[in-house]
Structure formats: C-alpha cells, structure tokens
Amino acid sequence: MYPVFLFLPMSLKRFLIFLIGFIVVSIAALLLLRGYFLEKAILKIQQKVEEKFDAKLVIENAAFEGLGRIALTNVTLLPANGDTLFSCSKTAVSISILRLLKGQPPINNIIATHGFIRLRENPDSTNNFSFLLKGDETPEENPEKENQIGSYQKQAEKLWNRFFDVADFNFSIRDFLLSWQTPYYHENLEINTFTLDKSKFNFSAIDSLTDHNIGWEMIGVVDHSEEIISIEGKTVSGKSEEIPFFKKLTGIRFFINKFGLSISRDETSKSNLGLNLYVATVAPGINHWRISPEDVVLDSLKARINIHIDGNNISSGPETAFIINKLPMATGFSYEKNDSTVVAVKISVAEIPAQDFFNSLPKGLFLTLDGIKVKGNLNYNLNFHANLDDPENLVFDSQLKKSEFRITGYGNENFAAINGSFSYTAREKDVAVRTFMVGPENPNYTPLDQISPLLVNSVLTAEDGTFRFHNGFNEESFRKSIATNIREKRFARGGSTITMQLVKNVFLNRNKTVSRKVEEALIVWLIENNNLVSKDRLLEVYLNIIEWGPGVYGIGEASQFYFAKHPSALSLEESIYLSSIIPRPKTFKYTFDKEGNMKEYLKGYFDLVAGRLLKKEIITQQLVDSLHYTVELKGPALQMVVPTDSIPVDSLMIEEPEDLF
C-alpha cells in the first residue's frame, strides 16, 4: 500500500516538505537559543528585583531539562540590609504554551526542595522582609488608584478567580523551613510535604515552638471545574494545638484539634457573588486578653455560612447558622458601605433545654457559672442595626426569655448568698486592696432604712433612674452608650445599671473583657429574673460596698469621712455631692479649691439632680429654693483638700471614727 503522500500534487508536496523543514529548523534554533533567552529573562527579573526592592536575587545555575522544564539551582533572595530571606537548593518549573495561549499563567508545575523562608525582626525595628513594601503606592500618592479598586464584589470576584488561576497547576514543596524570629519569639514550621497533584491537596508539617513540637496533617481537593475547595486537617497528637504563626500575625492564640472546611460558589446567585462555607471543628479554643484572661475552649463548633457580595454590600443568606457545642444559633448579618456605613446583626436561639444552654457556654469563659444546675427552657433573640456614620437611631434589642425555668443547684458561686452577711474584697485593677464584712458584724455597715432617703434617691437619680422598674438592664441607656462609643470610636460611656455594677464588684474580676461583660449580663439576668435578691437588698449592698473616696468603702465610712455624721443625717446638698463622686471617687479633692470651697462647675449637676428629684415629688419646691450650691467638709476629707496649717483649730477637733479603715 503506497503512502497517501505519493498521490498528492507536486506543489502540495513541496509545501509540506518546506513546512516540515521550517518546523524542524525552528525547533532546532529554539533549542539552540533557548538558553540565551532564559539567561536574558533571568537577568531582567534580577534587575527588576534590585530596582524595585533593593534586593539581590541570586541563581547559581539555570538550565532546561527536556523541552519545557527549567531547573534552577541554589536560588537565594538577599535584601540589601538584612539576612537571607529565601533560599532553595533545587527548583524546577514546567512551562505550558497552552496555558499561555489561554491567557493563564504559563506555569504548569513547580517543584521546590530543601529550602527556607526566614523572617527576622531586630530590636531596632528593622527586619529582613520590610523591603517587600518598597515601591508600593499609597492612596495619597495615587488618588486615582482607590477608585480603580472597585467594589467589594469586584475585589472578591477577582480574588476568587485569581486563586483558581494560580492553583490550576501542580506543585510539590518538600523539606522546606518557614522560620520567624524576634528577640523574644522564635517559631519554625518544617514543611515535610506540601503538594497539589491533579486537584488533590496534601500537607504535612511540624511546628517547632520553644517548649514543644506540634505535628500537622491536611488533605483536600481543589476542584477547578466546580470551583470547590475542600480541606480536612488535624494535629498528629490528637490534642488541641495552637495554629502556626497565628498569634504573631493577629495577637490571638487560636487552638484546634480537627477541622473540616468547604468553600464553594453559590450558583443561585446571578447578579452577585455568592459563597457557601461549611466549617466543622473539634475542640477549638482562643486566647486574647480582650476576650478572657483564660483559654476559651469549646467541645465543637459547626457553621454553615451563606455569603452574598453585591457591590459594596455584604450579607448572609437565610441558611446561615452556627452550632456552639449544643447551642444552635440562626444568624443573619449585613454590612453596607455606600453613602454611609450600615451594620446589622440578628441572632436567634430557638427554645432549648436550659441545661443545654448553660452546658454549651465555652469552658474558661464564665467561671462563676461552671457547674450550675437548672430546669426549664430558654430562648434568645438579638436584633442590632446601626448606621455607623449616624449612630443616634441605632436599634438594640436583646431578649433572653424563660419557660418554667428554675435554678436547682449553684456552680462556683451562690448568687443568693448576698442576702446574708458575706465577706467582700475590694479590688483595684484586679488586685485585692481591702477585705471587710458586709453585714451587722461591720460597725460601719448601714441598713437601707438608716440611710437618708435624700442620699438613696440622689444616687438612684444619678446612677440608675429606672432601677426600681427594670429587670436588671436599662436597654435605652445601653443603646445610648453604644451610640456614644461608636460616634467617638472608643469606650467613652458605659451603660451599667446598679445591679450590673454590684455583680461586677461582688462576683467578677475587674478585667475589661468581652467575657466579663457577657458573664455579668447572665448573672444579672439570673438574679433579677428569678427574684434571687430583692431590689432593696441589692441597693443596700451596693451602697455599703462601693468606693466613695481613696480607701473609703460604703456609705457609713463615706458619711464620716466627708461630713463627720451618720448616713441618716445627710442633707440634700451632701447627698447630691456624694452621688457626683461615685464615677471617680479617688479624685474628689479636685472638686474643691484650696480653701475647701466646692467648685462652681458642679452647680449644673446640683440643679439637674434636684430638678429630677422635684419632678418625681421626692423633694418639695421649698427645698429646691433653699438649695445651697456647696457643702462643708468636716471629716478627714478636709485635711486632704486644705493644707493642715490653714485649717481653723476648731475644725481639727472632729473625732475620726475608730473603724474608718
């Protein structure tokens, strides 16, 4: 059988012979010249690195292996003013013409073995990776750049697509060290295996800390056609361990034992970017001083999160939910940044057994509630909505409701114990400064019915005007506090009721953490909504333990310290003054001049409190008309305000109570 070639026309035969010859010559020329082009390309890259980053990229040897594979030997990156940042003894890169024609990065396969990335920070704040920031434009240098960035949706779309473009090739990294060193911190992540082979992901590493090593293993799939990322990971020890470098990067220690993560595109989202996230973890934990002084640990955490990004609006879908231990939480959130920034959060916990609710509280977060036994059911709802540029009209509605609820056994704290005498320890910055009895055993203790009603009502007016009517929480006051803090971008105002202040002082530490505020709210709810302690007793204890001056605790001591009299004899002026110093008791002396006269700026406060007392018909108009805008110090406080040699002799004859301190 003759080849088909023999039957072709002569002109076509000549063309085919020429074409084949041209291809052969081109390939031969390419093979002969590719080394030259590779050398030129590397030189150009080296020049760019040196010009832009003031660093030297050194490649000891570069050569082709086969038709489309480039092998590099002893590659190092040397910052001009620092130690070697990167080094790899052997690197191989495969080039794909097909990917280049598709508009994708032409890299098809990367192999790197025996190398390191070493980040160093020195005491003088210099480091060997700061050069990477050199040449970055700031928005001030290029004001048009910010407008070119586009919406959150465009940024997310770009990031999502870029990930799958970059991840759409095989890579293998073995025997690689990632090290971060400072004078007070040293951590090494020894990567044994880090591969992506035909969508299959595999990772194995050992994290070397100062006191122990942590083994990590992960497997997963990156499905480019379906745009799905799925990863499972665990610690080799089977214990909950700290995630590498997380504390260094965020300031937060995050622990985990096992986890599963799946991210996929929500195909139902047509006009916006939709993502579905599924997360399941075993024994996750977190530690940060703003959250709690102790490790906060869960048995498990599961989350199903549906996110929609539309322009500059980010919101969750209706299926978003979290399960914390046994506590299911339906959650909704949104963040809108257009002409103004609007944030909204909704949380709903359907009615569940109350014991499951308390058992699901994270370990180490609410120490006073550990071991509590309850009956009945609970459900919870939160609705928060705020315009951050105009927070005055924000919505805050938080409701924990009960059904046939009762406490059958206390845990670490018996919250009803304050109905009787108890030992109280006053603290400053969580350091004990003084311990005394709250009860008849203490001669300075004053029952509520022996305290001047003028003092009681002045304090209520100043600190918690609706104390007698709320159930431990003044939502309007709390809402205004949130609005003030948002507007001033700092913690400028608190919204604590008298019950909340009492719980904070008696049962909790003074750390300003998220956990303490939540624990405080739960204890207040237990006390007030279950009638564990009467309103009168709460107020009586509060007035007998709070600080009224430097080292002065309780109204019994305060009355003697300032006015050398019993609390029952306090006048309207003295009562209003004492209520004014509760927020800042140690600075009382600055409310007086050097002659012991009260400063005039307090007149407005006197008018405000007296006006409210008159409106509530607690005092008469005649008493308001006779109000004096001053008080006369007669107790030991006078000696702290006025120099001793300027005090009249008869003023010093006042007896200091024996049991003042």
C-alpha positions in Angstrom: 0.0 0.0 0.0 1.5 3.3 -1.1 1.6 6.2 1.3 -1.0 8.9 0.6 1.8 11.4 0.3 2.8 9.9 -3.1 -0.6 10.8 -4.6 -0.5 14.4 -3.6 0.1 17.2 -6.2 3.7 18.2 -6.6 3.0 21.7 -5.4 1.4 20.5 -2.2 4.3 18.0 -1.7 6.8 20.9 -1.9 4.8 23.0 0.5 4.6 20.2 3.1 8.3 19.5 2.8 9.0 23.2 3.3 6.7 23.4 6.3 8.2 20.3 7.9 11.7 21.6 7.3 10.8 25.0 8.7 9.4 23.4 11.9 12.4 21.3 12.3 14.8 24.2 11.8 12.7 26.4 14.2 12.8 23.8 16.9 16.5 23.3 16.4 17.0 27.0 16.6 14.8 27.3 19.6 16.7 24.5 21.3 20.0 26.2 20.5 18.8 29.7 21.5 16.6 28.9 24.5 19.5 29.0 26.9 20.2 32.5 25.6 16.6 33.6 26.1 16.5 32.0 29.5 19.6 33.9 30.6 18.1 37.2 29.3 14.8 36.6 31.1 16.5 35.8 34.4 18.7 38.9 34.1 15.7 41.0 33.5 13.9 39.6 36.6 17.0 40.1 38.7 17.2 43.8 37.6 13.6 44.4 38.4 14.0 42.9 41.9 17.1 45.0 42.6 15.5 48.2 41.3 12.1 47.8 43.0 13.1 46.1 46.2 16.8 46.9 46.7 17.4 43.2 47.0 19.6 40.7 45.1 18.1 37.6 43.5 20.9 35.1 43.0 20.6 31.9 40.9 23.7 29.8 40.8 22.6 27.8 37.7 19.6 27.7 35.4 19.1 25.2 32.6 16.5 23.5 30.6 15.6 19.8 31.4 13.7 18.5 28.4 11.6 20.7 26.2 9.6 22.7 28.7 11.2 22.3 32.1 13.6 24.8 33.7 15.8 23.7 36.6 17.2 26.3 39.0 20.0 25.5 41.5 20.7 27.4 44.7 18.2 30.3 44.4 18.6 32.9 47.1 17.0 36.3 47.8 19.2 38.7 49.7 17.8 42.1 51.0 20.4 44.9 50.9 20.2 45.4 54.6 19.3 42.1 56.1 19.9 38.4 56.3 18.9 36.0 53.6 15.1 35.9 53.3 14.7 32.9 50.9 16.9 30.1 49.8 16.1 26.9 47.8 18.7 24.4 46.7 16.7 23.0 43.8 13.7 24.4 42.0 12.1 23.1 38.8 9.4 24.9 36.8 7.5 23.5 33.8 6.2 25.9 31.2 2.9 25.4 29.3 2.4 27.1 26.0 -1.2 26.0 26.1 -1.9 27.8 29.3 -0.2 30.9 27.9 -2.5 30.8 24.9 -5.5 30.6 27.2 -4.4 33.8 29.0 -3.4 31.9 32.1 -0.1 32.0 34.0 2.2 29.7 31.8 3.4 27.7 34.8 2.2 24.1 34.8 4.3 22.5 37.5 6.6 23.7 40.3 8.9 21.5 42.4 10.9 23.0 45.2 13.1 21.0 47.7 15.5 21.8 50.5 14.9 25.4 51.2 13.8 28.0 53.7 12.0 31.3 54.2 13.5 33.0 57.2 11.8 36.1 58.6 13.8 38.1 61.2 12.9 41.1 63.3 15.6 43.1 65.1 15.3 45.3 68.2 15.8 48.4 66.1 12.5 47.6 64.3 14.3 46.7 61.1 13.6 43.3 59.5 14.7 41.3 56.5 11.3 41.4 54.8 10.3 45.1 55.1 11.9 45.7 51.7 8.9 43.9 50.2 6.8 47.0 50.9 9.2 49.2 48.9 7.7 50.8 45.9 4.1 50.3 47.0 1.9 53.2 46.1 -0.2 54.7 48.8 -3.7 56.2 48.0 -2.2 59.6 48.8 0.5 59.2 46.1 -2.0 58.0 43.6 -5.5 59.2 44.4 -7.0 57.5 41.3 -5.8 54.1 42.5 -8.5 53.9 45.2 -11.2 54.5 42.6 -9.7 51.8 40.3 -10.1 49.2 43.0 -13.8 48.9 42.6 -16.5 47.4 44.8 -16.2 44.6 47.3 -17.9 42.4 44.8 -15.3 43.1 42.1 -12.5 42.6 44.5 -13.9 39.3 45.8 -14.6 38.1 42.2 -11.0 39.0 41.2 -9.6 37.2 44.3 -11.7 34.1 43.8 -10.8 33.8 40.1 -7.2 34.5 40.7 -7.0 31.8 43.3 -8.2 29.2 40.8 -6.0 30.5 38.1 -2.9 30.3 40.3 -4.0 26.9 41.8 -4.7 25.4 38.4 -1.3 23.7 38.3 0.6 21.0 40.1 3.2 21.9 42.7 5.4 20.0 45.2 7.3 21.5 48.0 9.3 19.2 50.3 11.8 19.7 53.1 11.1 23.4 53.5 11.5 25.6 56.6 9.4 28.6 57.3 11.0 30.5 60.2 10.1 33.7 62.1 12.5 35.1 64.7 12.5 38.1 67.0 14.5 38.7 70.2 11.5 37.3 72.2 9.9 34.9 69.8 11.1 32.0 67.7 9.0 29.6 65.7 9.9 27.2 62.9 7.4 25.4 60.6 9.2 22.4 59.0 7.2 21.5 55.9 7.7 17.9 55.0 5.2 17.8 52.2 3.1 20.4 50.5 1.6 19.2 47.2 -1.2 19.7 44.8 -1.4 16.9 42.3 -4.4 16.8 39.9 -6.6 18.7 42.3 -5.6 16.6 45.3 -4.1 18.6 48.2 -1.7 17.2 50.8 0.2 18.9 53.6 2.4 17.6 56.4 4.5 19.8 58.7 6.0 20.1 62.2 5.6 23.4 64.1 8.6 23.8 66.5 7.9 26.1 69.4 10.1 26.9 72.4 8.7 24.2 74.7 7.3 21.5 72.3 6.7 20.4 68.7 3.3 20.2 67.0 2.6 17.9 64.1 0.0 18.9 61.5 -1.6 17.0 58.6 -4.1 18.2 56.0 -5.6 16.7 52.9 -8.1 18.1 50.5 -9.4 18.8 47.0 -9.3 21.9 44.8 -11.9 21.3 42.1 -11.3 23.9 39.4 -14.3 22.9 37.2 -16.8 23.1 40.0 -14.9 25.8 41.9 -14.9 24.0 45.2 -12.2 24.0 47.9 -12.4 21.2 50.5 -9.8 20.6 53.2 -9.6 18.4 56.3 -6.9 18.8 58.9 -5.8 17.5 62.3 -3.0 17.6 64.8 -0.8 14.5 64.9 -1.0 14.4 68.7 -4.8 14.2 68.7 -4.9 17.2 71.1 -6.0 20.8 70.5 -2.9 22.8 69.5 -2.0 26.3 68.6 -2.2 27.2 64.8 1.3 28.2 63.5 2.1 31.9 63.4 -1.5 32.9 64.1 -0.6 34.7 67.3 2.3 36.5 65.7 0.1 37.7 62.9 -3.1 38.6 64.8 -2.1 38.8 68.5 -4.6 36.0 69.1 -3.8 32.4 70.1 -6.1 30.0 68.3 -6.2 26.3 69.1 -7.7 23.5 67.2 -7.7 19.6 67.2 -9.5 18.7 64.0 -11.3 20.7 61.3 -13.1 20.5 58.0 -13.6 23.4 55.6 -15.5 23.6 52.4 -15.9 26.7 50.2 -18.0 26.7 47.0 -19.7 29.1 44.8 -23.4 29.6 45.2 -24.8 29.1 41.7 -28.1 30.6 42.7 -26.5 34.0 42.9 -26.8 35.5 39.5 -26.2 39.3 39.9 -23.8 39.0 42.8 -21.1 36.8 44.2 -22.4 34.1 46.4 -20.2 31.7 48.5 -21.2 28.8 50.7 -18.9 28.0 53.6 -19.1 24.9 55.8 -16.9 24.6 58.8 -16.7 21.9 61.5 -14.1 21.9 64.3 -13.3 19.7 67.3 -12.0 21.3 70.5 -11.4 24.8 69.1 -10.0 27.4 71.6 -9.0 31.0 71.7 -7.0 33.2 74.0 -6.8 37.0 73.9 -6.7 39.5 76.8 -9.7 41.4 75.4 -11.8 38.2 75.4 -10.8 36.5 78.6 -7.7 36.1 80.8 -8.2 32.3 80.4 -8.2 30.0 77.4 -11.7 29.8 76.0 -12.4 26.2 74.8 -15.4 24.6 73.0 -16.1 20.9 72.6 -17.1 21.6 69.0 -18.1 24.4 66.6 -20.0 24.0 63.4 -21.0 26.7 61.0 -23.0 27.0 57.7 -22.4 30.4 56.2 -24.0 31.7 53.0 -22.5 35.0 51.9 -23.7 37.3 49.2 -21.5 40.2 48.0 -23.4 42.7 45.9 -21.4 45.9 45.0 -20.3 47.2 48.4 -22.9 45.3 50.3 -22.1 42.0 52.2 -24.9 40.0 53.7 -25.6 36.5 54.9 -28.2 34.2 53.4 -31.2 32.7 55.3 -29.4 29.3 55.9 -26.5 30.8 57.9 -26.3 29.2 61.3 -23.8 28.2 64.0 -23.8 25.4 66.5 -21.7 26.1 69.5 -21.4 22.8 71.5 -25.2 22.0 71.8 -26.4 25.6 71.2 -27.9 26.2 67.7 -27.9 29.8 66.6 -29.6 31.1 63.5 -27.6 34.1 62.4 -28.0 37.0 60.0 -25.7 39.8 59.3 -25.2 42.6 56.7 -22.6 45.3 56.1 -23.4 48.1 53.6 -20.9 50.7 52.7 -22.3 53.2 50.2 -23.1 56.8 51.2 -22.9 55.7 54.8 -21.8 52.5 56.6 -24.7 50.3 58.0 -24.2 47.2 60.1 -26.9 44.8 61.1 -26.8 41.6 63.1 -29.6 39.2 64.1 -29.2 36.1 66.3 -32.0 33.7 67.2 -31.8 30.7 69.5 -35.0 28.6 69.4 -36.3 27.3 72.7 -34.0 24.7 74.1 -33.5 23.0 77.5 -31.9 25.5 79.8 -29.3 23.0 81.0 -28.1 22.6 77.3 -27.8 26.4 77.1 -25.5 26.6 80.2 -23.6 23.4 79.3 -22.8 25.0 75.9 -21.1 28.0 77.4 -17.4 27.9 76.5 -15.2 26.4 79.1 -13.0 29.0 80.8 -15.2 31.9 79.7 -17.7 32.1 82.6 -16.1 30.6 85.7 -18.8 31.7 88.1 -21.4 29.7 86.1 -19.4 26.5 85.9 -21.5 23.6 87.4 -24.8 25.4 87.6 -27.9 23.1 87.5 -31.1 24.4 86.1 -34.6 23.2 84.9 -36.9 24.5 82.2 -36.3 26.1 78.8 -34.7 29.2 77.4 -34.7 31.1 74.1 -32.7 34.1 73.0 -33.1 36.9 70.3 -30.8 39.7 69.4 -31.6 42.5 66.9 -28.9 45.1 66.2 -28.9 47.7 63.5 -26.7 50.8 63.3 -25.6 53.5 60.9 -22.0 54.0 61.9 -22.0 57.5 60.5 -25.2 58.4 62.4 -25.5 56.1 65.4 -28.1 58.0 67.3 -31.0 56.0 65.9 -29.5 52.5 66.3 -31.6 49.5 67.2 -30.5 47.2 70.0 -32.9 44.6 71.3 -31.6 41.7 73.3 -34.1 39.2 75.0 -33.3 36.1 77.0 -36.7 34.5 77.8 -37.5 31.6 80.1 -40.2 28.9 80.4 -40.7 27.1 83.7 -37.1 28.0 84.5 -35.5 27.5 87.9 -32.1 27.0 89.5 -31.7 23.7 91.2 -28.0 24.0 92.1 -25.4 26.7 92.1 -22.0 26.2 90.5 -18.8 28.0 91.6 -20.9 31.0 93.0 -24.1 31.1 95.1 -25.7 34.3 93.7 -28.3 34.4 96.5 -25.5 34.4 99.2 -25.6 38.2 99.3 -29.0 38.1 101.1 -27.0 37.5 104.3 -23.7 38.7 105.7 -20.7 38.0 103.5 -17.0 38.9 103.1 -16.3 41.4 100.4 -12.9 42.1 98.9 -12.4 45.4 97.2 -10.0 45.3 94.2 -8.2 47.8 92.1 -7.1 46.5 88.6 -8.0 43.0 89.9 -5.6 43.4 92.9 -7.1 42.9 96.3 -6.7 46.1 98.4 -9.1 45.5 101.3 -11.5 42.9 102.7 -14.4 43.6 105.1 -17.7 42.1 106.2 -20.9 43.3 104.6 -23.4 42.9 107.4 -24.0 43.8 111.1 -20.6 42.4 112.1 -19.1 45.6 110.5 -19.8 48.7 112.7 -19.8 50.9 109.5 -22.4 48.8 107.8 -25.6 50.8 107.4 -29.0 49.2 106.7 -31.1 50.8 103.9 -33.7 52.2 106.3 -31.0 54.0 108.2 -29.6 55.8 105.2 -31.0 59.2 104.3 -33.7 58.9 101.6 -32.1 62.0 100.0 -28.9 60.1 99.5 -30.6 57.0 98.3 -32.7 58.9 95.7 -29.8 61.1 94.7 -27.7 58.0 93.9 -30.6 56.4 92.1 -31.2 59.5 90.0 -27.5 59.8 89.1 -26.7 56.2 88.5 -29.8 54.3 87.6 -33.1 56.2 87.4 -35.2 53.2 86.5 -33.7 50.8 89.0 -37.0 50.0 90.7 -38.7 49.2 87.4 -36.3 47.4 85.1 -35.2 43.7 85.4 -31.5 44.5 85.7 -31.0 46.1 82.3 -31.8 49.5 81.0 -31.8 49.0 77.3 -32.3 52.7 76.5 -29.2 53.6 78.5 -27.3 50.8 77.0 -28.4 51.8 73.5 -27.2 55.4 74.1 -23.9 54.1 75.4 -23.3 52.1 72.2 -24.2 55.1 70.1 -21.7 57.3 72.1 -18.9 54.7 71.8 -19.5 54.3 68.0 -19.5 58.1 67.5 -16.3 58.7 69.5 -14.7 55.4 68.3 -13.7 54.5 71.8 -15.2 53.2 75.1 -16.4 56.6 76.2 -19.6 55.7 78.1 -20.9 52.6 80.0 -24.5 51.6 80.3 -24.3 49.7 83.6 -27.3 49.6 86.0 -26.8 49.4 89.7 -27.4 45.6 89.6 -24.7 45.3 86.9 -22.2 47.4 89.0 -23.0 45.3 92.0 -22.5 42.0 90.2 -19.2 43.2 88.7 -17.9 44.2 92.1 -19.1 41.2 94.1 -18.8 38.2 91.8 -16.4 39.1 89.0 -12.9 40.4 88.4 -12.4 43.9 87.1 -10.9 43.0 83.7 -12.5 44.8 80.9 -13.0 41.8 78.6 -15.9 40.6 76.4 -16.3 37.5 78.6 -16.7 39.6 81.8 -19.4 41.7 80.2 -21.4 38.7 79.0 -20.9 36.8 82.3 -22.1 39.9 84.1 -25.2 40.1 82.0 -26.0 36.4 82.6 -25.6 36.7 86.4 -27.8 39.9 86.4 -30.4 38.0 84.5 -30.3 35.1 86.9 -30.6 37.4 90.0 -33.3 39.8 88.7 -35.4 37.5 86.6 -35.6 34.8 89.2 -36.0 37.0 92.3 -32.9 35.7 94.0 -32.3 39.0 95.7 -34.8 41.8 96.3 -34.3 45.3 94.9 -33.9 46.8 98.4 -31.2 44.3 99.3 -29.4 44.9 96.0 -29.4 48.7 96.7 -28.4 48.2 100.3 -25.4 46.1 99.4 -24.4 48.4 96.6 -24.4 51.5 98.9 -22.3 49.6 101.5 -19.5 48.3 99.2 -18.9 50.9 96.6 -15.8 53.2 96.8 -16.6 56.7 97.9 -13.1 58.1 98.1 -9.5 56.9 98.4 -9.7 53.8 100.6 -13.3 54.7 101.7 -15.8 51.9 101.1 -19.5 52.0 102.0 -21.8 54.9 102.9 -21.1 54.5 106.6 -17.4 55.3 106.1 -18.2 58.0 103.5 -20.5 60.0 105.7 -17.9 60.1 108.4 -15.0 60.8 106.0 -16.6 63.8 104.4 -19.1 65.2 106.9 -18.5 63.5 110.3 -22.1 62.4 110.6 -24.2 59.3 110.3 -25.7 58.5 106.8 -29.2 59.1 108.2 -28.4 62.8 108.8 -27.1 63.7 105.3 -28.6 66.8 103.8 -29.8 67.3 100.2 -26.6 69.1 99.3 -24.4 66.5 100.9 -26.4 63.7 99.2 -26.1 65.3 95.8 -22.4 65.8 96.2 -21.8 62.2 97.3 -23.7 61.0 94.3 -21.5 63.1 92.0 -18.2 61.4 93.0 -19.3 57.8 92.5 -17.8 57.5 89.0 -14.4 58.9 90.1 -14.2 58.6 93.9 -10.4 59.0 94.1 -10.4 62.4 92.5 -12.9 64.0 94.9 -10.4 66.6 96.2 -10.3 68.2 92.7 -13.9 69.3 93.2 -12.8 71.8 95.8 -10.4 74.8 95.8 -7.6 75.3 98.3 -9.9 76.9 100.8 -12.2 73.9 100.8 -15.0 75.5 98.7 -16.8 73.4 96.2 -16.0 74.5 92.6 -18.7 76.2 90.7 -18.9 73.7 87.8 -20.8 71.4 90.0 -23.8 73.8 90.2 -25.2 72.5 87.0 -25.1 68.9 88.3 -26.8 70.1 91.6 -29.6 71.7 89.5 -30.0 68.6 87.3 -30.3 66.1 90.2 -32.5 68.4 92.3 -34.8 69.1 89.3 -35.3 65.3 88.8 -36.0 64.7 92.4 -38.6 67.5 92.4 -40.2 66.1 89.2 -40.5 62.7 91.0 -42.0 64.5 94.0 -39.3 63.2 96.2 -38.4 66.7 97.4 -40.5 69.9 97.6 -40.1 73.2 95.7 -39.3 74.8 99.0 -36.3 72.5 99.5 -35.1 73.3 95.9 -35.5 77.0 96.5 -33.3 76.8 99.6 -30.6 74.6 97.9 -27.1 75.7 98.6 -24.5 75.1 95.9 -21.8 74.0 98.3 -21.0 71.5 101.0 -18.9 72.0 104.1 -16.2 69.3 104.6 -15.8 68.4 108.3 -14.3 65.0 108.3 -10.8 63.7 107.3 -11.5 64.7 103.7 -11.0 68.3 104.7 -7.4 67.6 105.7 -6.8 66.1 102.2 -8.2 69.2 100.5 -7.0 72.1 102.6 -3.4 72.2 103.9 -3.3 71.4 107.7 -1.7 74.7 108.7 -4.6 76.7 107.1 -7.5 74.7 108.8 -9.1 76.5 111.7 -8.3 74.9 115.0 -11.9 74.0 115.9 -12.2 72.2 112.6 -9.5 69.8 113.6 -11.2 68.8 116.8 -13.6 66.5 115.0 -13.0 62.9 116.1 -12.0 60.5 113.4 -14.1 57.3 113.7 -12.1 54.4 115.1 -13.2 51.9 112.5 -12.9 54.1 109.5 -10.3 51.9 107.8 
